[in-house]
């Protein structure tokens, strides 16, 4: 019996995949689920996404544009571990959601297209992982195609991301000659066309004739020299450095050919961290503590037309959640019965009878829960770390029917609580503004205001371009706010922001007010 068998926390691996669009995240997700037996057929993730697009009426926009704006959670088991894969929306306009999802994982898999290397979105997402030192396993994908030199790719990771690399496997041949991978530490090979679950073949180093036989004669010498160089010159894997987020183990493979996926999942089972404790404002909460606690990192309304409700996604951080238990919502101090917590399997859901640290449950509610909320068995814990990002686009909402102003205020408040948009009310009493990270969020907002509240709206440009949360010593801060009543506002939680018309104005004010901190990230609560 393994050590972890009776310990539900040690068995959990909660992770996300970070990548640039098209690097192969969807394909890899399918293959991982296939390993876990969570779905029977490869392609099902995509097939389901398509089906949802044709049957869903919850958001026309999703159908029209053929993109997924829903973050889902997928749970599967493999090698004695329970994996929770938190999927993130593919479209970059929803990066804010993606960032929040990253606050709920213990590790990440970074997928890189072997021909393209590090791309912009990967870099952005990586930076968010770095804020929390999230350990990252790298999967260099599409080895079945023409690729860049693997040494170059590792060099790029090291230079661009300032992250040490330790290749665990190395490609044998490249492009059309790609024949498999060599396990650098264990002297074993995995052949490209072997059964995906077959064990690796032991070899006697890179010069073993078995390897030469896999390669076209004119490429064999160069490929074997390269293997030898990789084995002798690359940095060995250091588990501690990985866990601290300073080093990434690198695997080469092809998600499409289900190649290298077994190495990846075994690596996650072997050394990806199980849920660890979480820092609350008052104290550190260990995952193994008896009492349940958890935090909400995402709210989704009307996920499924058959269940017209609002689902709060909560990550359990300690203890054991059982169906029917009474929890306390710390923000309001009110009790809340968890009568119908749900698990998600790809796009399906099932009632969760119990959940452990690392698990994500969906809690149906009618607007009681907000992003950043903490639920406990009674203790007043507040978890930090579900961030809000300064919007990059600010707009005034224009209502065609002025009689509905009050309804609009309520609707915007709800949308802000869900994290669809941010709202800012200027201190001088002028009309509220909405802020989004990506333009598509505005379309989603308009669509939902119309569909769910019967409010036809349009957006007017605002003279402000930049929004920063301002903090500082109370008297100084009040002086600052009083000096700029028409370019300061309060957000949903009453926190003050400074609105600047240009980067120049922002810099100017920052220099004039050195005691005020202007920040583009704000923790919830
Ligand atoms: P994403 O979620 O990161 O955006 O990427 P996705 O998995 O959708 O993959 C993007 C494209 O790359 C898809 O091709 C997919 O089949 C292909 N792909 C993924 N992994 C591999 C791989 O290991 N090798 C090769 N050669 N291709 C791979 P597509 O033509 O855009 O879509 P489809 O028509 O195949 O669905």
Boltz pocket constraint, residues with backbone or C-beta under 6 A from the ligand:
constraints:
  - pocket:
      binder: B
      contacts: [[A, 19], [A, 20], [A, 21], [A, 22], [A, 23], [A, 24], [A, 25], [A, 26], [A, 27], [A, 28], [A, 90], [A, 141], [A, 142], [A, 143], [A, 144], [A, 145], [A, 253], [A, 254], [A, 255], [A, 256], [A, 257]]
      max_distance: 6.0
